[in-house]
Amino acid sequence: MIPRIDEITKEETFISEKFDESVLYAPARIENLSPCNSLKIVTAFTGCERISTHMIALQEGIKNKRFVKGLDVEVILGMTKSSLSQKKHEDICRLIHFLNESRGMPQISCRYICNGLEVHSKIYIGRNQMKRFRYYQL
């Protein structure tokens, strides 16, 4: 872990060089005793490039029998007032439609938090078929 100062909150935070592996991919690995088949991501903002990068990596892992089949991913965007344009919304919708129609790709959905304060959190929730939850917050 590398300590640094967060640009927004100005508080000390920690990042990991292999963040994607340990937080987004490891919970879906088949060798886990109870791998998740559902991943919910609450994030301040994201874009098509980040979404497609994660989904392609998940698809490859499923194809190579490293991750569980039938994985669902739900992205919840929390900073819609300041960072979500109509064009970005339309691009995300097109990408999600394309991904959900692609063979072997995990199913993905995306929702927005539009009312109240914007959400700056990054929370990852993995759930397996037994309804056990794993929470990861950065």
C-alpha positions in Angstrom: 0.0 0.0 0.0 1.2 3.5 -0.9 0.1 6.4 1.3 -0.8 9.6 -0.5 -3.0 12.7 -0.1 -6.4 12.5 -1.8 -6.9 15.3 -4.3 -10.6 15.9 -3.3 -10.7 15.3 0.4 -7.1 16.4 1.1 -6.9 13.5 3.6 -4.3 10.7 3.6 -5.5 7.6 1.7 -4.0 4.4 0.5 -3.9 2.9 -3.0 -2.8 -0.5 -4.2 -0.8 -1.1 -7.3 -2.9 -4.2 -8.0 -6.3 -2.7 -7.1 -8.2 -4.3 -9.9 -7.1 -7.8 -9.1 -7.6 -7.8 -5.4 -10.9 -5.9 -5.3 -12.7 -6.5 -8.6 -11.5 -9.8 -9.8 -10.4 -11.9 -6.8 -13.9 -12.2 -5.3 -15.1 -13.9 -8.5 -12.3 -16.4 -8.7 -13.4 -20.1 -8.8 -10.8 -21.2 -6.2 -12.5 -19.1 -3.5 -14.6 -21.1 -1.1 -17.6 -19.0 -1.9 -16.9 -16.9 -5.0 -19.3 -14.0 -5.8 -21.6 -14.2 -8.7 -22.8 -10.6 -8.3 -20.7 -7.5 -8.0 -22.1 -4.1 -7.1 -19.9 -1.1 -7.6 -20.8 2.3 -6.1 -18.5 4.9 -7.5 -18.3 8.6 -7.9 -18.0 8.5 -11.6 -16.8 6.2 -14.4 -16.6 6.1 -18.2 -17.0 3.7 -21.1 -13.3 2.9 -21.2 -13.2 1.9 -17.5 -16.4 -0.1 -17.8 -15.3 -2.0 -20.9 -11.8 -2.7 -19.5 -13.3 -4.4 -16.4 -15.9 -6.3 -18.4 -13.4 -7.6 -20.9 -11.1 -8.8 -18.1 -14.1 -10.5 -16.4 -15.1 -12.1 -19.7 -11.5 -13.4 -20.3 -11.5 -14.8 -16.8 -14.8 -16.6 -17.3 -13.6 -18.0 -20.7 -10.4 -19.3 -19.1 -12.3 -20.8 -16.2 -10.8 -18.5 -13.5 -14.0 -16.7 -12.7 -17.6 -18.0 -12.0 -20.0 -18.1 -14.9 -23.2 -16.1 -14.8 -21.6 -13.1 -13.2 -23.7 -9.9 -12.8 -22.2 -6.5 -12.4 -24.2 -3.4 -11.3 -22.5 0.0 -11.5 -24.1 2.8 -9.4 -22.8 6.3 -10.3 -23.0 8.8 -7.5 -21.6 12.1 -9.1 -24.2 12.6 -11.8 -24.9 16.3 -11.3 -21.3 17.4 -12.0 -19.9 14.7 -14.2 -22.7 13.1 -16.3 -23.5 14.8 -19.6 -26.3 13.6 -21.9 -23.6 12.3 -24.3 -21.8 10.4 -21.6 -25.2 8.8 -20.5 -25.9 7.8 -24.1 -22.4 6.4 -24.6 -22.8 4.3 -21.4 -26.2 3.1 -22.5 -24.9 2.0 -25.9 -21.9 0.3 -24.3 -24.0 -1.6 -21.8 -26.4 -2.7 -24.6 -23.5 -3.9 -26.7 -21.9 -5.8 -23.7 -25.1 -7.5 -22.7 -25.6 -8.7 -26.2 -22.1 -10.1 -26.4 -21.6 -13.8 -26.0 -19.8 -14.9 -22.8 -19.9 -11.4 -21.3 -21.1 -10.9 -17.7 -24.4 -9.1 -17.5 -24.0 -5.4 -16.6 -26.4 -2.7 -15.5 -25.8 0.9 -14.6 -27.9 3.2 -12.4 -27.5 6.8 -11.2 -27.9 8.5 -7.9 -29.7 11.7 -8.9 -31.3 13.0 -5.7 -29.6 14.4 -2.7 -25.9 14.9 -2.3 -23.5 13.5 -4.7 -21.8 10.3 -3.6 -18.0 10.3 -3.7 -17.5 6.8 -2.2 -16.0 3.8 -3.9 -17.7 0.7 -2.5 -17.5 -2.8 -4.0 -19.9 -5.5 -2.8 -19.5 -9.1 -3.9 -22.3 -11.5 -3.3 -22.4 -15.2 -3.8 -25.4 -17.6 -4.3 -25.6 -18.2 -0.6 -26.4 -14.5 0.0 -23.1 -13.8 1.8 -21.7 -10.4 1.2 -18.1 -9.1 1.0 -17.6 -5.3 1.3 -14.7 -3.4 0.0 -14.4 0.3 0.5 -11.6 2.6 -0.7 
